C-alpha cells in the first residue's frame, strides 16, 4: 500500500522537476540568441546596413535563382545591353564613328528595297534552292576555253530577265578583268593598289562592312584610284548570306548600301555573294533591287591566310583558264596574291588582252 502511494507522488515530482529544467534551458537559449542577434544588429548599424532588409531580400532572391536561373540571367543581360539606351558601338582606332545599327533606308537611288508582296512573289515563282559557283579551274571548258558551268549560269539567269554578269566581254573580244573580294583586311590591300596603279589597271573591290569599318582610309584610296566598289554584304556570314531569308538578304544589302553612302558618299551598283553560294530567287531579288549580280569566271582559293602556295604553280593554273572576257577574282588575304598579280597582268598584256574594269 505504502509503495503504490509513493509511486504517483514520485512521478508528479519528477514531472515537475523536468518542466523546471526544460524551462530553464529554453530561457538560457533565448538569451544566447538574443545577444547574438543584438550584436549582429549593432555591427550592421555601425556599417549603415539594415540586416533585416538584407535577410528578407536574400530569402526572396535565392528561390528565384534556383527555380528560374535562365530567366534571372536573361534579366541581368537585358540590364547590361546598351542598345536599349541608344548607346553606339565604339569605332576601332582610325575608323569612322558610325552607329552600331545603321537605319535601313528604302530609297537608295538606283538601288532600292522591295515590298513584302514583291518578295513573296519571288519566293512563289523563282527557285529558292541553293547552288554553288565554280572556281573555273576543274570545270569542263567550251570551245572558247570558258567554263561551261559559269556560262550556263549566266545564260540561265539572263534568260529569266536577271541582270547578271560572269564575264567582262563577249567571247569574240580579247578582254580580261581582275576583281577582289575583301571580307576583311589581310594586310595586302595597299600593296595590291600599288601594283594596279603601276600597271594602270582598274578593278572592282567587293567589300563588306567589316572591311570598310576597320579600314576607312583604304576604302577612300580605292575610290580615289578610280576603282569600283561593290556590295559583298554587310554581315558576311561565314556560311554565306544566301542561306538567310530573302527579306534578311535584302535588309543586309540595303544596310551596306546605306553605310557606304553615309560614310563615303558612294553608291554601289554591283552585288557579289560571299562564300560562293546563291539561289536564283536571291539573284532575282538583287536584280529587281537595282543591282547587277556579279560573278567571275576564275576564282582562286587564296582566301586562307595561313595556306602555303607555290606562286609559279598558281600562276600557271590561272593562265590555263584564260579566255576572252575572263574575270579573275582574288581575296588579298594571302601573300601569294601580291606575288602572282604582276606576273598575271604582264602575261595578259603580252598576250594581247585589254585589262578592263567590269562594265
URFEN-V367613 format. One record per pair of residues at least 12 apart in sequence whose ideal C-beta (glycine too) atoms are under 7 Angstrom apart, sorted by sequence separation. I is the first residue (numbers start at 1). GAP is how many residues later the second one is. D is the distance in Angstrom with one decimal. If there is no record, write none. Layout:
# URFEN-V367613
i->I gap->GAP d->D
i->I gap->GAP d->D
This chain:
# URFEN-V367613
i->88 gap->12 d->5.3
i->154 gap->12 d->4.2
i->180 gap->12 d->6.8
i->207 gap->12 d->6.9
i->134 gap->13 d->6.0
i->153 gap->13 d->6.5
i->136 gap->14 d->6.2
i->300 gap->14 d->6.5
i->134 gap->15 d->4.9
i->271 gap->15 d->4.7
i->134 gap->16 d->6.2
i->150 gap->16 d->5.1
i->328 gap->16 d->7.0
i->205 gap->17 d->5.3
i->235 gap->17 d->5.6
i->234 gap->18 d->4.7
i->253 gap->18 d->6.4
i->300 gap->18 d->6.7
i->233 gap->19 d->5.6
i->233 gap->20 d->6.8
i->271 gap->20 d->3.9
i->298 gap->20 d->6.4
i->234 gap->21 d->4.5
i->270 gap->21 d->6.4
i->205 gap->22 d->5.8
i->207 gap->22 d->5.9
i->231 gap->22 d->5.8
i->234 gap->22 d->3.9
i->269 gap->22 d->6.6
i->270 gap->22 d->5.1
i->271 gap->22 d->5.6
i->272 gap->22 d->4.9
i->314 gap->22 d->6.2
i->178 gap->23 d->6.5
i->180 gap->23 d->6.3
i->182 gap->23 d->5.5
i->204 gap->23 d->6.7
i->233 gap->23 d->6.3
i->269 gap->23 d->6.1
i->271 gap->23 d->6.6
i->298 gap->23 d->4.6
i->179 gap->24 d->5.9
i->182 gap->24 d->6.6
i->202 gap->24 d->5.4
i->203 gap->24 d->5.1
i->204 gap->24 d->4.5
i->205 gap->24 d->5.4
i->206 gap->24 d->4.2
i->208 gap->24 d->4.9
i->270 gap->24 d->4.4
i->146 gap->25 d->6.7
i->178 gap->25 d->5.2
i->179 gap->25 d->4.6
i->180 gap->25 d->4.9
i->181 gap->25 d->4.9
i->182 gap->25 d->4.5
i->183 gap->25 d->5.1
i->202 gap->25 d->5.6
i->207 gap->25 d->5.4
i->208 gap->25 d->5.8
i->209 gap->25 d->4.5
i->231 gap->25 d->5.2
i->234 gap->25 d->6.8
i->309 gap->25 d->6.7
i->311 gap->25 d->5.5
i->315 gap->25 d->4.6
i->184 gap->26 d->5.3
i->185 gap->26 d->6.0
i->204 gap->26 d->5.4
i->206 gap->26 d->3.8
i->208 gap->26 d->6.8
i->210 gap->26 d->6.6
i->231 gap->26 d->6.4
i->314 gap->26 d->5.5
i->318 gap->26 d->5.8
i->144 gap->27 d->4.3
i->179 gap->27 d->6.9
i->183 gap->27 d->6.7
i->184 gap->27 d->5.7
i->307 gap->27 d->6.2
i->309 gap->27 d->4.1
i->183 gap->28 d->6.5
i->190 gap->28 d->6.7
i->193 gap->28 d->6.0
i->197 gap->28 d->6.2
i->208 gap->28 d->4.2
i->298 gap->28 d->5.9
i->302 gap->28 d->5.8
i->303 gap->28 d->4.0
i->305 gap->28 d->4.7
i->311 gap->28 d->4.3
i->315 gap->28 d->5.2
i->319 gap->28 d->5.9
i->182 gap->29 d->4.6
i->185 gap->29 d->6.3
i->189 gap->29 d->5.3
i->193 gap->29 d->6.9
i->297 gap->29 d->4.9
i->298 gap->29 d->6.9
i->302 gap->29 d->5.2
i->305 gap->29 d->5.4
i->311 gap->29 d->5.1
i->315 gap->29 d->6.3
i->185 gap->30 d->5.0
i->297 gap->30 d->5.0
i->298 gap->30 d->4.9
i->299 gap->30 d->4.5
i->300 gap->30 d->6.5
i->303 gap->30 d->5.3
i->304 gap->30 d->6.4
i->229 gap->31 d->6.9
i->242 gap->31 d->5.8
i->296 gap->31 d->4.2
i->298 gap->31 d->6.8
i->302 gap->31 d->6.9
i->327 gap->31 d->6.9
i->193 gap->32 d->6.1
i->241 gap->32 d->6.5
i->296 gap->32 d->6.7
i->302 gap->32 d->4.7
i->185 gap->33 d->6.8
i->240 gap->33 d->6.8
i->241 gap->33 d->5.7
i->249 gap->33 d->5.8
i->253 gap->33 d->6.8
i->296 gap->33 d->3.9
i->240 gap->34 d->6.1
i->243 gap->34 d->6.8
i->302 gap->34 d->5.6
i->240 gap->35 d->3.5
i->242 gap->35 d->4.8
i->246 gap->35 d->6.3
i->250 gap->35 d->6.2
i->302 gap->35 d->5.3
i->239 gap->36 d->6.4
i->242 gap->36 d->4.8
i->246 gap->36 d->6.4
i->249 gap->36 d->6.9
i->253 gap->36 d->6.8
i->229 gap->37 d->6.2
i->231 gap->37 d->4.7
i->238 gap->37 d->6.8
i->240 gap->37 d->3.7
i->242 gap->37 d->5.7
i->230 gap->38 d->5.7
i->236 gap->38 d->4.8
i->229 gap->39 d->5.8
i->231 gap->39 d->6.8
i->246 gap->39 d->5.4
i->250 gap->39 d->6.7
i->230 gap->40 d->3.6
i->231 gap->40 d->4.8
i->232 gap->40 d->5.3
i->242 gap->40 d->5.1
i->223 gap->41 d->6.6
i->230 gap->41 d->6.6
i->231 gap->41 d->7.0
i->233 gap->41 d->5.2
i->230 gap->42 d->5.2
i->232 gap->42 d->5.6
i->223 gap->43 d->6.1
i->220 gap->44 d->6.8
i->219 gap->45 d->5.9
i->209 gap->47 d->5.8
i->212 gap->47 d->6.8
i->212 gap->48 d->7.0
i->183 gap->49 d->6.6
i->182 gap->50 d->6.9
i->209 gap->50 d->5.8
i->181 gap->51 d->6.0
i->212 gap->51 d->6.8
i->183 gap->53 d->5.2
i->231 gap->60 d->6.9
i->230 gap->64 d->6.1
i->294 gap->64 d->6.5
i->204 gap->66 d->6.5
i->206 gap->66 d->4.0
i->270 gap->88 d->7.0
i->181 gap->91 d->6.7
i->183 gap->91 d->6.3
i->130 gap->112 d->6.2
i->130 gap->113 d->6.8
i->179 gap->117 d->6.0
i->95 gap->118 d->5.7
i->95 gap->119 d->5.8
i->164 gap->119 d->6.3
i->186 gap->119 d->5.5
i->96 gap->120 d->4.9
i->92 gap->121 d->6.9
i->95 gap->121 d->5.2
i->162 gap->121 d->5.2
i->92 gap->122 d->5.3
i->162 gap->122 d->5.6
i->94 gap->123 d->7.0
i->123 gap->123 d->6.2
i->157 gap->123 d->6.9
i->122 gap->124 d->6.5
i->160 gap->124 d->7.0
i->163 gap->124 d->4.4
i->162 gap->125 d->4.5
i->157 gap->126 d->5.7
i->119 gap->127 d->5.1
i->165 gap->127 d->5.8
i->119 gap->128 d->5.8
i->163 gap->129 d->4.9
i->164 gap->129 d->4.4
i->165 gap->129 d->5.5
i->166 gap->129 d->4.5
i->228 gap->129 d->6.2
i->163 gap->130 d->6.4
i->166 gap->130 d->6.9
i->167 gap->130 d->5.9
i->228 gap->130 d->6.8
i->119 gap->131 d->6.9
i->162 gap->131 d->6.5
i->166 gap->131 d->5.8
i->114 gap->136 d->6.2
i->113 gap->137 d->5.9
i->192 gap->140 d->5.6
i->113 gap->141 d->5.2
i->133 gap->143 d->4.8
i->189 gap->143 d->5.3
i->195 gap->143 d->6.6
i->132 gap->144 d->5.6
i->188 gap->144 d->4.7
i->201 gap->144 d->6.1
i->132 gap->145 d->5.8
i->133 gap->145 d->6.8
i->192 gap->145 d->6.7
i->108 gap->146 d->6.4
i->111 gap->146 d->5.3
i->186 gap->146 d->5.4
i->192 gap->146 d->6.2
i->195 gap->146 d->5.2
i->199 gap->146 d->4.8
i->104 gap->147 d->5.6
i->130 gap->147 d->5.6
i->131 gap->147 d->6.5
i->150 gap->147 d->5.0
i->186 gap->147 d->3.1
i->188 gap->147 d->6.6
i->191 gap->147 d->4.8
i->195 gap->147 d->5.8
i->131 gap->148 d->6.6
i->179 gap->148 d->6.1
i->181 gap->148 d->6.2
i->186 gap->148 d->6.8
i->105 gap->149 d->6.5
i->108 gap->149 d->5.0
i->130 gap->149 d->5.4
i->175 gap->149 d->6.7
i->179 gap->149 d->6.9
i->188 gap->149 d->5.8
i->192 gap->149 d->6.7
i->104 gap->150 d->5.2
i->108 gap->150 d->6.7
i->129 gap->150 d->6.0
i->147 gap->150 d->5.9
i->174 gap->150 d->5.4
i->175 gap->150 d->6.0
i->176 gap->150 d->5.1
i->177 gap->150 d->4.7
i->178 gap->150 d->4.9
i->179 gap->150 d->5.0
i->180 gap->150 d->5.3
i->181 gap->150 d->5.2
i->182 gap->150 d->6.1
i->188 gap->150 d->5.2
i->104 gap->151 d->5.7
i->128 gap->151 d->5.2
i->146 gap->151 d->6.5
i->173 gap->151 d->5.6
i->180 gap->151 d->6.9
i->127 gap->152 d->6.8
i->172 gap->152 d->6.6
i->173 gap->152 d->6.2
i->180 gap->152 d->5.6
i->102 gap->153 d->5.3
i->105 gap->153 d->4.9
i->127 gap->153 d->4.5
i->128 gap->153 d->4.3
i->171 gap->153 d->5.1
i->204 gap->153 d->6.5
i->104 gap->154 d->6.7
i->126 gap->154 d->5.3
i->127 gap->154 d->6.2
i->171 gap->154 d->6.2
i->201 gap->154 d->5.0
i->203 gap->154 d->6.4
i->204 gap->154 d->4.9
i->126 gap->155 d->4.1
i->169 gap->155 d->6.4
i->170 gap->155 d->6.0
i->202 gap->155 d->4.3
i->102 gap->156 d->5.3
i->169 gap->156 d->4.0
i->102 gap->157 d->5.1
i->110 gap->157 d->7.0
i->168 gap->157 d->5.4
i->109 gap->158 d->5.6
i->123 gap->158 d->6.2
i->126 gap->158 d->4.8
i->167 gap->158 d->3.6
i->110 gap->159 d->6.5
i->122 gap->159 d->5.3
i->167 gap->159 d->6.8
i->168 gap->159 d->5.4
i->167 gap->160 d->6.0
i->98 gap->161 d->7.0
i->136 gap->161 d->5.0
i->166 gap->161 d->6.9
i->122 gap->162 d->5.3
i->133 gap->162 d->5.8
i->136 gap->162 d->4.0
i->122 gap->163 d->5.4
i->136 gap->163 d->6.1
i->135 gap->164 d->4.8
i->98 gap->165 d->6.0
i->119 gap->166 d->6.6
i->96 gap->167 d->5.3
i->118 gap->170 d->6.9
i->114 gap->171 d->6.5
i->176 gap->172 d->5.2
i->114 gap->174 d->6.0
i->114 gap->175 d->6.2
i->113 gap->176 d->6.8
i->112 gap->177 d->6.1
i->145 gap->177 d->6.8
i->146 gap->177 d->4.9
i->176 gap->177 d->4.5
i->178 gap->177 d->6.6
i->111 gap->178 d->5.7
i->112 gap->178 d->5.8
i->145 gap->178 d->4.2
i->174 gap->178 d->5.6
i->175 gap->178 d->6.3
i->177 gap->178 d->6.9
i->111 gap->179 d->4.2
i->144 gap->179 d->5.5
i->174 gap->179 d->5.5
i->175 gap->179 d->4.9
i->176 gap->179 d->5.5
i->177 gap->179 d->5.7
i->179 gap->179 d->6.5
i->110 gap->180 d->4.6
i->111 gap->180 d->6.2
i->137 gap->180 d->6.1
i->144 gap->180 d->6.3
i->174 gap->180 d->6.6
i->177 gap->180 d->6.6
i->175 gap->181 d->5.1
i->177 gap->181 d->5.2
i->137 gap->184 d->6.3
i->136 gap->185 d->5.3
i->168 gap->188 d->5.7
i->168 gap->190 d->5.6
i->168 gap->191 d->6.4
i->165 gap->193 d->6.8
